Amino acid sequence: MTSRKAFYLLVGLLIVSGLGLTLHRHYTFDIPWLPGEQRQTWSIEAKVEFDAQDKEVLASLAIPGTQPGFTQLSQQTASPGYGLAYTKRDSGGHRAEWSIRHANGEQALYYKVDMLLDPYAVPPEPSQPPALKVSIEKEPYATSANQLLDRAQERSSTPYTLARELIQEFKNQSQNAELLAQLKTQTQWIVQLLQQAGVPARQVHALFLEDGRRRQELVTYIQVFDGNDYQLFNPETGEQGRPDNLLLWEYHSGPVLELIGGTNSHVTFSMIQQELPFGVALNQKFADETLINFSLYTLPLEEQALFKGILLIPVGVLVVVLMRILVGLKTSGTFMPVLIALAFIQTSLVTGLVGFLLIVGTGLLIRSYLSYLNLLLVARISAVIIMVIGIIAIFSILAYKLGLTEGMKITFFPMIILAWTIERMSVLWEEEGPHQVVIQGGGSLLVAVLAYLAMNNELIRHLTFNFLGIQLILMGLVLMAGNYTGYRLLELKRFKPLTEDHL
């Protein structure tokens, strides 16, 4: 019999190494065991992309500072070959400026800022109301604008109520509003009319913060002043106030990006939420670049957000291994439940379950017709993939028409996996009957739900992302489970008659 010493040595080495790395990161870098123990911070990365025109380039990006609700911790850039300067304009806005003597082709500049969520944050200087600027428009726009402003003023008494009424006028899609929309955007008109009425207002650009989001764009808000105080208004809905997860990026009446020497410029944002010990700066926490401090925080934020989901997959894999080897559940496909669990994380559990059952159920009905056509396997699978895409599109449109916005999230389901699932279940139905389809389909859903519960757990998400040693421990546990050769729990029912006869 082959000695198992090498196997147990490997498993022990994996678990001990994983525990060692995990303990080292906890005690050396003060990474907490539990989420929520530390101060919440946001790392936001702006990516400026443009095409250089084979000459001098000067790019100027508006950058945020300490503001109500957020304290700036640190900022840094990545721009090889470019000169960099942080400047401040007379209006009070801070900007990052990149310059280079010669550049050609596609360019990418990165700016990263770390903001501490701080309800007691005090800006270094209060926001100053913009200077009033009255614009003169040509006819018939001037008359339509004055009529719209007069109606809003009749129903308002303060600068804030006037802003709400102006937004409501544009929402009502009156003839005047539709005419004005041909010349300028709704937000620009509202700001202009407020200033025409003697109310200091300006257009600001903000960013909604959501953990793990990539390639996001700024949204537009209206900042309305009433004396030294101000309120933010959503120009689309008229909602007054500042959402908790809204960071003002440019709020000094300036452009977000100015570019000389380039074309096709745009800015996208990636963000990730982090938890840091109180009083410890982010750049000090992860400044150590030694191999033992092998941290995902050294990667760009877009890749960090990606790994935050990838590192949960081994947790789902362990759930599948335990349920199949120790419990004996049958699933349709080995690791299909893990992919379905990932989709559940994006859609929510109830929406995901309903969407999965609708897609697979409808797909089985259509697949039953394809079986009569005697197609080759490749063509049949291709047809099923196209069919799944069509089903998802139809259900998304129906959900939108019915006002069920959650139903549109079924697009997160892995389409290729769904197609193979429908194919396998259809073949299983033909060969072994509907009973096996129910057993394997039900087992797949049960394992997917259990994997979802484990992968969506806040503690597990925190541990897997902050302690890479956990991955070694998970691998050790998978290897141990793979060495199990005993009875599965569901097989024990076969011995129940023996117990009854003995009694």
C-alpha positions as CSV (number, residue, x, y, z in Angstrom):
1,M,0.0,0.0,0.0
2,T,1.4,3.4,-1.0
3,S,2.5,5.5,1.9
4,R,0.4,8.6,2.6
5,K,3.1,10.4,4.5
6,A,3.9,12.7,1.6
7,F,0.2,13.6,1.2
8,Y,-0.3,14.4,4.8
9,L,2.9,16.3,4.9
10,L,1.7,18.4,1.9
11,V,-1.7,19.1,3.5
12,G,0.0,20.0,6.8
13,L,2.4,22.3,5.1
14,L,-0.4,24.1,3.2
15,I,-2.4,24.6,6.4
16,V,0.5,25.7,8.5
17,S,1.8,28.1,5.8
18,G,-1.7,29.5,5.4
19,L,-2.1,30.0,9.1
20,G,1.4,31.5,9.4
21,L,0.8,34.1,6.6
22,T,-2.6,34.9,8.1
23,L,-1.3,35.5,11.6
24,H,1.7,37.5,10.3
25,R,-0.6,39.9,8.4
26,H,-2.8,40.3,11.5
27,Y,-0.1,41.0,14.0
28,T,2.4,42.8,11.8
29,F,0.0,45.0,9.8
30,D,-2.9,45.2,12.2
31,I,-5.4,43.7,9.8
32,P,-8.5,42.9,11.9
33,W,-10.1,39.5,12.1
34,L,-13.6,40.9,12.0
35,P,-15.0,43.4,9.5
36,G,-16.3,46.7,10.8
37,E,-13.7,47.1,13.6
38,Q,-11.8,49.7,11.7
39,R,-12.4,53.1,10.1
40,Q,-14.0,52.9,6.6
41,T,-12.0,54.4,3.8
42,W,-12.5,54.6,0.0
43,S,-9.8,54.3,-2.5
44,I,-10.8,55.9,-5.8
45,E,-8.8,55.8,-8.9
46,A,-9.4,58.1,-11.9
47,K,-8.1,56.8,-15.3
48,V,-7.6,59.5,-17.9
49,E,-7.4,58.2,-21.5
50,F,-6.8,60.1,-24.6
51,D,-5.0,60.0,-28.0
52,A,-1.8,62.2,-28.1
53,Q,-1.3,64.2,-31.4
54,D,2.5,63.8,-31.6
55,K,3.3,67.1,-29.8
56,E,3.3,68.7,-26.3
57,V,0.6,67.5,-24.0
58,L,-0.9,69.2,-21.0
59,A,-3.7,67.4,-19.1
60,S,-5.4,69.0,-16.1
61,L,-7.8,66.9,-13.9
62,A,-10.0,68.2,-11.2
63,I,-9.4,66.4,-7.9
64,P,-11.4,66.2,-4.7
65,G,-10.3,67.4,-1.3
66,T,-11.6,67.2,2.3
67,Q,-15.3,67.9,2.2
68,P,-18.3,67.3,4.5
69,G,-18.4,63.6,5.1
70,F,-15.0,62.8,3.8
71,T,-11.4,63.5,4.8
72,Q,-8.6,63.1,2.3
73,L,-5.9,60.8,3.5
74,S,-3.4,60.6,0.7
75,Q,-3.1,60.9,-3.1
76,Q,-0.8,59.6,-5.7
77,T,-0.4,59.3,-9.5
78,A,1.0,56.8,-12.0
79,S,2.2,58.6,-15.2
80,P,5.5,57.3,-16.5
81,G,7.4,60.0,-18.4
82,Y,5.1,62.8,-17.4
83,G,5.8,65.8,-15.2
84,L,3.3,66.3,-12.4
85,A,2.1,69.2,-10.4
86,Y,-0.8,69.8,-8.0
87,T,-2.2,73.3,-8.5
88,K,-4.9,75.4,-7.0
89,R,-7.0,77.9,-8.9
90,D,-8.4,81.2,-7.8
91,S,-11.9,79.7,-7.6
92,G,-10.6,77.3,-5.0
93,G,-10.5,74.1,-7.0
94,H,-7.5,71.8,-6.8
95,R,-6.2,70.0,-9.9
96,A,-3.6,67.5,-11.0
97,E,-1.6,68.6,-14.0
98,W,0.5,66.3,-16.2
99,S,2.8,67.6,-18.9
100,I,5.2,66.1,-21.4
101,R,7.3,67.5,-24.2
102,H,6.3,64.9,-26.8
103,A,3.7,62.1,-26.8
104,N,1.9,60.2,-29.5
105,G,-0.8,57.5,-29.6
106,E,-3.0,56.2,-26.8
107,Q,-2.2,57.5,-23.4
108,A,-3.4,56.5,-19.9
109,L,-2.8,58.6,-16.7
110,Y,-3.8,57.4,-13.3
111,Y,-4.8,59.4,-10.2
112,K,-5.6,57.7,-6.9
113,V,-7.0,59.3,-3.8
114,D,-7.9,57.8,-0.4
115,M,-10.8,59.3,1.4
116,L,-11.8,58.6,5.0
117,L,-15.5,58.4,5.8
118,D,-15.7,61.0,8.5
119,P,-19.0,62.6,9.6
120,Y,-17.0,65.3,11.4
121,A,-14.8,66.3,8.4
122,V,-14.2,70.0,8.1
123,P,-13.1,71.4,4.8
124,P,-10.0,73.6,4.9
125,E,-12.1,76.5,3.5
126,P,-15.9,76.8,3.2
127,S,-17.5,76.6,-0.2
128,Q,-17.9,80.0,-1.7
129,P,-21.0,80.8,-3.7
130,P,-20.3,81.3,-7.4
131,A,-20.5,84.8,-8.9
132,L,-23.9,85.5,-10.5
133,K,-23.8,85.4,-14.2
134,V,-26.8,86.4,-16.3
135,S,-26.8,85.0,-19.8
136,I,-28.7,86.6,-22.7
137,E,-30.3,84.2,-25.0
138,K,-31.8,84.7,-28.5
139,E,-35.4,84.2,-29.3
140,P,-37.5,82.2,-29.0
141,Y,-35.4,80.6,-26.2
142,A,-35.3,83.8,-24.1
143,T,-39.1,84.0,-24.0
144,S,-39.6,80.3,-23.2
145,A,-37.0,80.5,-20.4
146,N,-38.6,83.6,-18.8
147,Q,-42.0,81.9,-18.9
148,L,-40.7,78.8,-17.3
149,L,-38.9,80.8,-14.6
150,D,-42.0,82.9,-13.9
151,R,-44.2,79.8,-13.3
152,A,-41.6,78.3,-11.0
153,Q,-41.2,81.6,-9.0
154,E,-45.0,81.7,-8.5
155,R,-44.9,78.4,-6.7
156,S,-41.7,79.0,-4.6
157,S,-40.6,81.1,-1.7
158,T,-36.9,80.2,-1.1
159,P,-33.9,79.4,-3.3
160,Y,-34.3,75.7,-2.5
161,T,-38.0,75.6,-3.4
162,L,-37.3,77.6,-6.6
163,A,-34.7,74.9,-7.5
164,R,-37.2,72.1,-6.9
165,E,-39.9,73.9,-9.0
166,L,-37.6,74.5,-11.9
167,I,-36.6,70.8,-11.9
168,Q,-40.3,69.9,-11.8
169,E,-41.0,72.2,-14.8
170,F,-38.5,70.3,-16.9
171,K,-39.8,66.9,-15.6
172,N,-43.3,67.9,-16.8
173,Q,-42.0,68.1,-20.4
174,S,-43.9,71.3,-21.2
175,Q,-43.5,72.9,-24.6
176,N,-41.1,75.5,-23.2
177,A,-39.0,72.8,-21.6
178,E,-38.8,70.7,-24.8
179,L,-37.8,73.8,-26.8
180,L,-35.0,74.8,-24.3
181,A,-33.7,71.2,-24.3
182,Q,-32.8,71.7,-28.0
183,L,-30.2,74.3,-27.0
184,K,-28.7,73.2,-23.7
185,T,-29.0,70.4,-21.2
186,Q,-31.6,70.5,-18.5
187,T,-28.9,71.0,-15.8
188,Q,-27.4,73.9,-17.6
189,W,-30.7,75.6,-18.0
190,I,-31.7,75.1,-14.3
191,V,-28.4,76.7,-13.2
192,Q,-28.8,79.6,-15.6
193,L,-32.3,80.3,-14.5
194,L,-31.4,80.2,-10.9
195,Q,-28.7,82.7,-11.4
196,Q,-31.0,84.8,-13.5
197,A,-33.3,84.9,-10.4
198,G,-30.5,86.0,-8.2
199,V,-29.8,82.6,-6.6
200,P,-26.1,81.5,-6.6
201,A,-26.0,78.0,-8.2
202,R,-23.6,75.9,-10.2
203,Q,-23.2,72.5,-11.7
204,V,-21.1,70.0,-9.8
205,H,-19.7,66.6,-10.7
206,A,-20.0,63.8,-8.2
207,L,-19.2,60.1,-7.9
208,F,-21.4,57.4,-6.3
209,L,-19.3,55.1,-4.2
210,E,-20.1,51.4,-4.4
211,D,-17.6,48.8,-3.3
212,G,-15.8,47.0,-6.2
213,R,-17.2,49.1,-9.0
214,R,-15.1,49.7,-12.1
215,R,-15.1,52.1,-15.0
216,Q,-17.8,54.4,-13.5
217,E,-18.5,57.9,-14.6
218,L,-19.3,61.1,-12.8
219,V,-22.9,62.2,-12.3
220,T,-24.2,65.8,-12.4
221,Y,-25.8,67.6,-9.4
222,I,-26.9,71.1,-8.8
223,Q,-25.4,73.0,-5.9
224,V,-27.8,75.8,-4.7
225,F,-26.7,78.4,-2.1
226,D,-28.9,80.1,0.4
227,G,-26.5,82.5,2.1
228,N,-23.4,80.7,3.3
229,D,-25.2,77.3,3.3
230,Y,-26.0,75.1,0.3
231,Q,-28.0,72.1,-0.7
232,L,-27.5,69.6,-3.5
233,F,-30.3,68.7,-5.9
234,N,-30.6,65.8,-8.3
235,P,-31.5,67.4,-11.6
236,E,-33.3,64.3,-12.8
237,T,-35.5,63.6,-9.8
238,G,-35.5,66.8,-7.9
239,E,-34.4,65.0,-4.7
240,Q,-32.8,67.4,-2.2
241,G,-29.9,66.5,-0.1
242,R,-26.6,64.6,-0.4
243,P,-26.7,60.8,-0.4
244,D,-24.3,59.2,2.1
245,N,-22.3,57.5,-0.7
246,L,-21.9,60.6,-2.9
247,L,-18.4,62.1,-3.2
248,L,-18.1,65.5,-4.8
249,W,-15.3,65.4,-7.3
250,E,-15.4,68.8,-9.0
251,Y,-17.3,71.5,-7.1
252,H,-15.7,74.8,-8.0
253,S,-17.4,75.7,-11.3
254,G,-14.6,74.2,-13.4
255,P,-14.3,71.5,-16.0
256,V,-13.4,68.0,-14.9
257,L,-10.7,67.5,-17.5
258,E,-8.8,70.0,-19.7
259,L,-6.5,68.7,-22.4
260,I,-4.1,70.3,-24.7
261,G,-2.3,68.3,-27.4
262,G,-4.8,65.3,-27.4
263,T,-8.2,64.1,-28.6
264,N,-10.8,61.6,-27.7
265,S,-10.3,62.1,-24.0
266,H,-12.5,60.6,-21.2
267,V,-12.2,59.8,-17.5
268,T,-13.4,56.7,-15.8
269,F,-13.3,55.8,-12.1
270,S,-12.7,52.6,-10.1
271,M,-13.3,52.3,-6.4
272,I,-13.0,50.0,-3.5
273,Q,-13.9,50.1,0.1
274,Q,-11.2,49.4,2.7
275,E,-11.1,49.1,6.5
276,L,-8.0,50.6,8.2
277,P,-7.0,50.9,11.8
278,F,-7.9,54.2,13.4
279,G,-5.1,56.8,13.1
280,V,-3.0,54.7,10.6
281,A,-2.5,56.2,7.2
282,L,-3.1,54.0,4.2
283,N,0.3,54.7,2.6
284,Q,2.0,53.6,5.9
285,K,-0.1,50.5,6.2
286,F,0.8,49.0,2.8
287,A,4.2,50.7,2.1
288,D,6.2,47.5,2.8
289,E,7.0,45.9,-0.5
290,T,8.7,42.8,0.8
291,L,7.5,39.4,-0.4
292,I,5.9,38.5,3.0
293,N,3.6,41.5,2.6
294,F,2.2,40.1,-0.6
295,S,-0.9,42.3,-0.6
296,L,-3.6,42.8,-3.2
297,Y,-3.7,46.5,-2.2
298,T,-0.6,47.1,-4.3
299,L,-2.6,46.3,-7.5
300,P,-4.6,49.0,-9.4
301,L,-8.1,49.4,-8.0
302,E,-9.7,47.9,-11.1
303,E,-7.8,44.6,-10.5
304,Q,-8.5,44.8,-6.7
305,A,-12.2,45.0,-7.4
306,L,-11.9,42.0,-9.7
307,F,-10.0,39.9,-7.2
308,K,-12.5,40.7,-4.5
309,G,-14.9,38.4,-6.4
310,I,-12.4,35.9,-7.7
311,L,-11.0,35.1,-4.2
312,L,-14.5,33.9,-3.1
313,I,-14.5,31.1,-5.7
314,P,-12.4,28.7,-3.6
315,V,-14.9,29.1,-0.8
316,G,-17.7,28.0,-3.1
317,V,-15.5,25.2,-4.4
318,L,-15.0,23.9,-0.9
319,V,-18.7,23.9,-0.3
320,V,-19.2,21.9,-3.5
321,V,-16.5,19.4,-2.5
322,L,-18.0,18.9,0.9
323,M,-21.5,18.5,-0.4
324,R,-20.6,16.0,-3.1
325,I,-18.0,13.9,-1.3
326,L,-19.2,13.9,2.2
327,V,-22.9,14.4,1.8
328,G,-23.4,12.8,-1.6
329,L,-25.5,15.4,-3.3
330,K,-25.7,15.1,-7.1
331,T,-25.3,18.2,-9.2
332,S,-25.6,19.0,-12.9
333,G,-21.9,19.7,-13.7
334,T,-19.1,19.7,-11.2
335,F,-18.7,23.3,-10.4
336,M,-21.7,24.8,-12.1
337,P,-23.2,25.7,-8.6
338,V,-20.2,27.9,-7.9
339,L,-20.9,30.0,-11.1
340,I,-24.6,30.1,-10.3
341,A,-23.7,31.3,-6.8
342,L,-21.6,34.1,-8.3
343,A,-24.6,35.1,-10.3
344,F,-26.7,35.1,-7.2
345,I,-24.3,37.5,-5.5
346,Q,-24.9,40.0,-8.4
347,T,-28.7,39.5,-8.6
348,S,-29.7,38.7,-5.0
349,L,-30.8,35.3,-3.9
350,V,-34.5,35.4,-4.6
351,T,-34.1,37.2,-8.0
352,G,-31.4,34.7,-9.0
353,L,-33.5,31.6,-8.1
354,V,-36.5,32.9,-10.0
355,G,-34.4,33.8,-13.0
356,F,-32.6,30.5,-13.0
357,L,-35.8,28.5,-12.8
358,L,-37.4,30.6,-15.6
359,I,-34.5,30.3,-17.9
360,V,-33.8,26.6,-17.4
361,G,-37.5,25.7,-17.5
362,T,-38.1,27.6,-20.7
363,G,-34.9,26.3,-22.2
364,L,-35.9,22.7,-21.5
365,L,-39.2,23.2,-23.3
366,I,-37.5,24.6,-26.4
367,R,-34.7,22.0,-26.1
368,S,-37.2,19.2,-26.3
369,Y,-38.2,20.4,-29.7
370,L,-34.5,20.5,-30.9
371,S,-34.2,16.8,-30.0
372,Y,-36.5,15.9,-32.8
373,L,-34.2,17.6,-35.4
374,N,-31.3,15.2,-34.9
375,L,-28.7,17.9,-34.9
376,L,-25.0,17.4,-34.3
377,L,-23.8,18.1,-30.8
378,V,-21.9,21.3,-31.7
379,A,-24.8,22.8,-33.7
380,R,-27.3,21.8,-30.9
381,I,-25.3,23.4,-28.2
382,S,-24.8,26.6,-30.3
383,A,-28.6,26.7,-30.8
384,V,-29.1,26.4,-27.1
385,I,-26.7,29.2,-26.4
386,I,-28.5,31.5,-28.8
387,M,-31.8,30.5,-27.3
388,V,-30.6,31.3,-23.7
389,I,-29.4,34.7,-24.8
390,G,-32.8,35.3,-26.4
391,I,-34.7,34.1,-23.3
392,I,-32.6,36.4,-21.0
393,A,-33.3,39.4,-23.3
394,I,-37.0,38.7,-23.4
395,F,-37.3,38.3,-19.6
396,S,-35.2,41.5,-19.1
397,I,-37.5,43.5,-21.4
398,L,-40.6,42.1,-19.7
399,A,-39.2,42.8,-16.3
400,Y,-38.5,46.4,-17.3
401,K,-42.0,46.9,-18.8
402,L,-43.6,45.6,-15.6
403,G,-41.4,47.8,-13.5
404,L,-39.5,44.9,-11.9
405,T,-36.0,46.4,-12.1
406,E,-34.6,43.4,-10.1
407,G,-35.6,41.1,-13.0
408,M,-33.1,42.8,-15.3
409,K,-30.2,41.5,-13.3
410,I,-30.6,38.0,-14.7
411,T,-28.1,39.2,-17.4
412,F,-25.4,38.3,-14.8
413,F,-26.0,34.6,-15.3
414,P,-23.2,32.8,-17.2
415,M,-24.9,32.0,-20.5
416,I,-22.6,29.2,-21.6
417,I,-23.0,27.4,-18.3
418,L,-26.8,27.8,-18.6
419,A,-26.7,26.4,-22.1
420,W,-24.7,23.3,-21.0
421,T,-27.0,22.8,-18.0
422,I,-30.1,22.8,-20.2
423,E,-28.4,20.4,-22.6
424,R,-27.3,18.0,-19.8
425,M,-30.7,18.0,-18.1
426,S,-32.4,17.4,-21.4
427,V,-30.2,14.4,-22.2
428,L,-30.6,13.2,-18.6
429,W,-34.4,13.5,-19.0
430,E,-34.3,11.3,-22.2
431,E,-32.0,8.7,-20.7
432,E,-33.0,8.4,-17.1
433,G,-36.3,10.2,-16.8
434,P,-37.6,13.3,-15.0
435,H,-36.8,11.9,-11.5
436,Q,-33.0,12.2,-12.1
437,V,-33.5,15.7,-13.5
438,V,-35.2,16.8,-10.3
439,I,-32.5,15.2,-8.2
440,Q,-29.6,16.7,-10.0
441,G,-31.3,20.1,-10.7
442,G,-32.5,20.3,-7.1
443,G,-29.0,19.3,-5.8
444,S,-27.4,22.0,-8.0
445,L,-29.7,24.7,-6.7
446,L,-29.2,23.6,-3.1
447,V,-25.4,23.6,-3.4
448,A,-25.5,26.9,-5.2
449,V,-27.6,28.4,-2.4
450,L,-25.2,27.1,0.2
451,A,-22.2,28.4,-1.7
452,Y,-23.9,31.8,-2.1
453,L,-24.6,32.0,1.7
454,A,-20.9,31.2,2.3
455,M,-19.5,33.5,-0.4
456,N,-21.8,36.4,0.5
457,N,-21.0,36.3,4.2
458,E,-19.4,39.6,5.2
459,L,-16.8,37.9,7.5
460,I,-15.7,35.4,4.7
461,R,-15.4,38.3,2.2
462,H,-13.3,40.2,4.6
463,L,-11.0,37.3,5.4
464,T,-10.5,36.0,1.8
465,F,-9.5,39.5,0.5
466,N,-7.3,40.6,3.4
467,F,-5.6,37.3,4.2
468,L,-4.2,35.5,1.1
469,G,-3.1,32.7,3.4
470,I,-6.7,31.6,3.6
471,Q,-6.4,30.3,0.1
472,L,-3.7,27.8,1.2
473,I,-5.9,26.7,4.1
474,L,-8.8,26.1,1.7
475,M,-6.6,24.1,-0.6
476,G,-5.5,21.9,2.3
477,L,-9.1,21.3,3.3
478,V,-10.0,20.4,-0.3
479,L,-7.2,17.9,-0.5
480,M,-8.2,16.4,2.8
481,A,-11.8,16.0,1.6
482,G,-10.5,14.4,-1.6
483,N,-8.8,11.7,0.4
484,Y,-12.1,10.6,2.0
485,T,-13.2,7.1,0.9
486,G,-15.9,6.4,3.4
487,Y,-19.7,6.4,3.1
488,R,-21.5,9.5,2.2
489,L,-24.3,10.7,4.5
490,L,-27.0,10.1,1.9
491,E,-25.8,6.5,1.5
492,L,-26.4,5.7,5.1
493,K,-30.2,5.3,4.5
494,R,-29.3,2.0,2.7
495,F,-28.4,0.5,6.1
496,K,-31.6,1.5,7.8
497,P,-33.3,-1.9,7.2
498,L,-30.4,-3.6,8.9
499,T,-30.9,-1.5,12.0
500,E,-34.6,-2.2,12.0
501,D,-34.1,-6.0,11.7
502,H,-31.6,-5.9,14.5
503,L,-34.0,-4.2,16.8
